[in-house]
Amino acid sequence: MGMHEGRVALVTGAGSGIGRASAQIFAREGARVVVVDLNEAGAKETVELIEGAGGEALALAVDVADEAQVESMISATVDRFGRLDAAMNNAGISSPGFTFHEMPLDEWHRMLSVNLTGVFLCMKHELAQMVQQDVVGAGRGAICNTSSGAAVVPAPGQPHYTAAKHGVVGLMKNVAQEYASARIRCNSVLPGITETAMLRGAFEANGPEYRERLAATVPGGELAQPEEIGETAVWLCSDLARRVNGQGVIVDGGGVLR
């Protein structure tokens, strides 16, 4: 029996990368999965992969920075599957690097609207559903947010990304504290440098030597794979992690030790 057998999981940013890998792992562990992405085609591809492996999934195209869309996302989840047991708020964007005093305000707002406000909105409406559910197993629900190693050490040239990912960890602590008595947990994964489609775009733009430079900064010289992050997130949302709450788990092979 899988860790999430008979339960319902939702993953944002699940059209590729860490989100897609996490959605597939949730399905492998027995969950029915709501696959959310701004890119509808990517979400549908993930659903096809899950269904091809014998799982059940629903694709939704959602802008997580739009509260009406997020609210509809939760309604569609409950209409289809009846409840929401686990949520991984993973949707995020990247940005070019900027010297702090040259950061355009519109880039600052764009980054925070998705990477921080989007997480807030998702948690707001996920919690609204979870608090009214019956307890199943160890609780009413569990949330895992994707933060970053940049929540511990600053990402060079990325003050807006660093601020957003620090903010995600702060929101996590608020939720973990406030909803523990309702038997709802909230944690975060803090990935190190992970080989996603987003990062591969940077490799293509900057050449193979850029990849080599990044890999040289990682313990063992190997970039993380999306599945390695997903395994941790899915475990954090399971009853096996029932005593883990309000924690930011760094998944980077020991690159950041704090």
N, C-alpha and C positions, 0 to 999 in steps of 0.2 A: 504494500500500500504506500502511495506517495505522500509526501509531506503536506500536500494541499488537496488530497482526495475529496471530491464532492464539494469543493469550495469555489469561490469566484474571485478572480484576480483581475486587476486593471493595470495596464502599463502605458504611460504616455511616452512619446518619442520612440514608439515601438516599430517604426517603419524601417529601421536599420540599426546597426551598431549594438550598443549595450542594451537598448530597449528591446530590440528584436530578439537578442539572445536570451534576455530575461523572460520575455513572453513565452518563448519556446521551452524554457526550463520550468516555468510555472505549469505549462501544459503537460510536460513530461511527468511532473509531480502530481498530476491528477486534477488540476484546476481547469475550469472553463474560463477563458481569457478574453477580456476586452482589449483589443489592440488599437491604440489611439496614436494618431500622427497627423500633423498638418498636411503631410503628403499622403493623400488617400491611396494612391497606387502602391506606395511602400507599405501602408497598413494592410492592404489586401494581399500583397505578396507574403507578408508574415502570416496572415491567416491561412493562406494556401499551404505554407510550410507546416503549420500546426495541424491542419486537417489532414494533410498527407501523411502525417505520423500518427493519425488516429485520434487527435484531440478535437476539441470544440472551441470555436472562437468567433468573435464579432469584430469587424473593422469599423472604426469611426474616424471621420476627418474632423479634427478639432483644433482650434487656435486656443491654447491654454491661457493666453493673455486676455481673452474675451470671456467675461463672467457668464454671459448668457449661454455661450457654447459649452462652458464647463458644467453649468447646471444641467443642460440638456444631456450631456455625456453621462452624468450620474443617473438621470431619469431613464435613459436608454439602457443602461446597464441593469437597473432594477427591473425594468419592463421585460427584458430578455431573460435574465437569470434569477431574479427574485431578491438578491441581496448583494453586498460587496464585502468580502472578507479580507482582501489584501489589495493594497494600492502601491504601485511604484511610480513616483513622480520623477520622471527621468528626462522629459523634454527640455531641450536647451539649445542655445545657439553659440556660435563662436564669433570672433571679431578680429580685425587687424589689430596689431599692437600700436599703442600711442604713448608718447611721452606725456606724463601726467598733465602738464600745463597746456598741452596741445590737444587734449581730449575733447572732441566735439560733443556738445550737449545732446544732440540727437542720438549719437552712438551710446552714450551713457543711458539714456532713457530706453533705447531699443533693447539693450542687454538686460537691464533690470526688469523690464516689462515681461520678458519671457522667463529668464532664469531665476527671478525672485518672486515677482508678483504672480507669475504663472503657478509656481509651487504653492504660494499662499492660497490662491483661488481653488486649486485642486484640493488641497487639504481642507479648506473651509467646507466644501460641498461633500467631500468624502466623509468627513466627520459628522456632518448633518445626517447622513444616511446611517453611519455605523452606530451612533448613539441610540437609535431607535430599534436596533436589531436585537434579537435574542442572542445570548451567549452561545457560541459553538466552540467546543474544545476549550482552549485556554482564554478565549475572550470574544469581544464583539468585532474586532478587526485589528489589523496591523498595517502601518504605513512605513514605507522606506523611500526616502528622497535621495536622488543622486546629487551629491555635492561635488567636492573635488579636493585634491591635495592643496589647492589654492585657498581652501578654508583654514589651512594651518600655516602655510608659507606663501608669500605673495607670488603670483605669476608675473614675471617680468613683462612690462609694457601692457599689462592688463588690469589696471586699477578697477575698471567696471566689472570685469569677470571676478576678480578677487573679492570685491565688495558683495557681489551677488551670492557667491558661494559661501562666504562667511555668514551672510544673512540666512541662507538655507539652514545652516546648523543652528542659528539662533531660533528660528521658527520651530525647528524640530524639538528643541529643549522646552519651549513654551508648551507645545502640544503634549509632549511626554509627561510633563508635570501636571498639566490641567486635566488630562483625560485618563490618567492611570487608574483612578478610582472607578472609572466607567469600563475598565478592562479593555482599553484601546492603547496600543503601544505605537511609538514612533521612533524610528532610527534613521540613520543616513549611511550610505556608502560614499567613501571619498576615494575615487579611483586615481591611480597614478596615470602616467602616459599610456594610453590605450589605443590600439590600432583599429580605429573606426573609420567609416567612410569620410567623416569630417576631417580626420587627421590625414587620411590618404590624399585628400584634396590639397593639403598643405605640402605633402611630399611631392606631388606632381608640379606644384607651382614653384617649389624651391630646389628641386633636384635631389638625387640620391644621397648626396653628402649631408643634406639636412636630416634625413632619416638616421643616418649613421651618427650624427652629432647627438640627436635625441636619445638614441639607443644607448650611447655611451654614458648617459646620465642615470640610467636605470640599473639597479643591482642585477648583476648577471648579464647585462647587455641585451636583454630581451624585453621588447614592449609587451605590455599586458594585452590579452585577448578579451573581447567582449564577454565571452562565456565565463571567464574567471571572475569578472565583476558580478555578472548575473547570478552565479551560484551563491555568492555571499548575500545578495539582496533577497533572493528567494528564501534562503535559510532564515534571514532576519525576520521575514514575514510569517514564518512557520511557528507552530507550537514548540518546536525544538528550541527556539530562542525566547521562550515565554518570560524569562527573567532578564532579558536584554531590553532596556528601554532608555531612550534619550542619549544614545551613543552614536558617535561618528566613527565608523570603522574604516580605517585607512587600508586600502587594498592596492599596495604598490611594491610589494616585495621587500619592504624595509628602507625605501628611499627617504621617507620622512619619519624620523623617530623623535617624537615629542611626548 
